[in-house]
Amino acid sequence: MLPNVGRPGPEVETEAASRIRKEPAAGTAHPWLVLAIVLTAAFMQLVDVSIVTVAVTSIQDGLDAGYAQVQWVLAGYTLAFAVLLVTGSELGDRFGRKRVFLLGTAAFTLASLLCGAAGNAETLIAARLLQGLAAALMYPQVYAVIQVTFPPRRRGTAFGILGGVIGLAAITGPLVGGLLIQADLFGWTWRPVFLVNIPVGLLAVVLAARFIPESLATDAGGQDLMGVLLVTAGLALLVYPLVQGRELGWPAHLFAMAGAGVAVLALFGLYERRREGRGRTPLVRTGLFRNRGFTSGLLLILVFYGAFLPFFLVFSVYLQSGLGYSALRTGVAVLPYALGSGIGSGVSVALAPRLGRAALQIGLTVLIAGTLGVAWAVHAWGTGLETRHVFLPLLVAGLGFGFTVTPLVTLILARIPLADAGSASGTLTTAQQIGSSIGIAVLGAFFFGLLGSQADAATADEVPGLRAELAALHITGDAAQDVIDAFRSCFHDRAAATDPTAVPASCRPAPAPADAPVRQIVEAATTRALHTDFAESLQRTLLLQAVLFAGCLVLVLALPKVRGRELSEFEEKSQDATIIG
């Protein structure tokens, strides 16, 4: 999975950058050592985003976790990150970037220990929420520390190195996760995926305490704690029904909860407008929404990341649970996406200023083609799918993603006044995480729901062959029909179960030892039907993602038409500050 947090965008004027700072003179505090320290912590956080996707199936097996709980392991982290991200940046301005960086890194390390030691799914989810909150404290300080440590002439190089670290984390995360699970260190299966953060985090804390100088904004605004509470409550009320709905059977109170979430978010908007009207610093500047380009861009960010991030969840589950891939093989399988993203990003840097918003249209078109290519490969190769069959479409999809995401924020902000660009970029970064959380909830529920609804069709395809194999064993008539009915009933109940580790009542009767040949035939038919069920569900999910990306193409039309000199001038005027992500 590619980290969607912290991908370098344009270096735009933030509120923190425009204030008078109490800071060391740039270049006097071992700047390259400081950079190495903050990049170590950033790498740890970014790898943790991508490493978890390949561990999903191992976590399910190890903790007897249901599909909804697995969604919470991913969505809970991004949701917690989103709601505290802007506030985390402001806390660094007010109380000191070094102090908040140390607090966030230490808390992230502790949360990693709690994740690795979790004895049940609920504990793991709680620890992941803590990880997300800690990351929201630590990660904005990476940009701020680089900002105050390096003089303008070296700042671009420092941020360029940060971009390389982000790309490296995207490539190594799934691979490292697969290697750790494959090694099964001390018999801990998936736990080292989290525990590997502990020595890295401790090293970062020790070095940061010794070598990073303190800096803060002397004119930092007050924190909008009520705004944080309102947006957190609203998003929780909205995301919870989306994740838990399938498991609970969509009772009426979940719809009421989702409606309450929308109402609380509307209240949040009113509160922010009133707070801004009183001259106090809001969490989100409501005046930004009067800019049509920004509003369309915000919606574009929500849909784009909502469609993008769930791909790695459903594709990983398909490969491991549907086709029986190991975690390591799964990590290797998704490498072409990361490779394509790096190439597409590099090409986009050179071409986007000349193309303007056409760069987004080209990138999205390529991304759609790659996504449909993966769906076609799954359909064409079926149960015989191998890594090489999806290499090219994944590479194409990655190229499209990289080509799109690199200029995305720049193009949205191009017509935003520089005085508002910091708040706007922070809002867009938060929207990335919110879109990811909602996307995991919606598309995850869609995919897992399809597993149950497609089950009968998958077993129906196996019935003729199963009947013929039973006839070869001289099992015909009612006896054969009993076996077929038991096979279909068991498979349906397993596919529709919200807990994939539970054994439905219809699957519990065990054949007598004399029925070993029948058992082998049924198990083979079950494996084939499982592959078919997962493949059909993945194809439909990929088609939905392609539709969402096509919707992004429409939203691009509402962005400002900027390119060439105007876009270059915007980037030149914003070289003295940076955005969160």
HUSULGI-V510091 format. One record per helix or strand. SS is the DSSP state (H for helix, E for strand). FROM is the first residue (numbers start at 0). TO is the last residue. Records with the same first field share a line. If there is no record, write none. Layout:
SS->FROM-TO / FROM-TO
This chain:
H->14-17 / 30-62 / 66-94 / 96-116 / 120-148 / 151-182 / 184-186 / 191-210 / 224-247 / 251-276 / 285-289 / 291-307 / 309-321 / 326-332 / 334-354 / 357-383 / 386-412 / 417-452 / 454-471 / 476-495 / 504-506 / 512-555 / 563-572
E->20-21 / 215-216
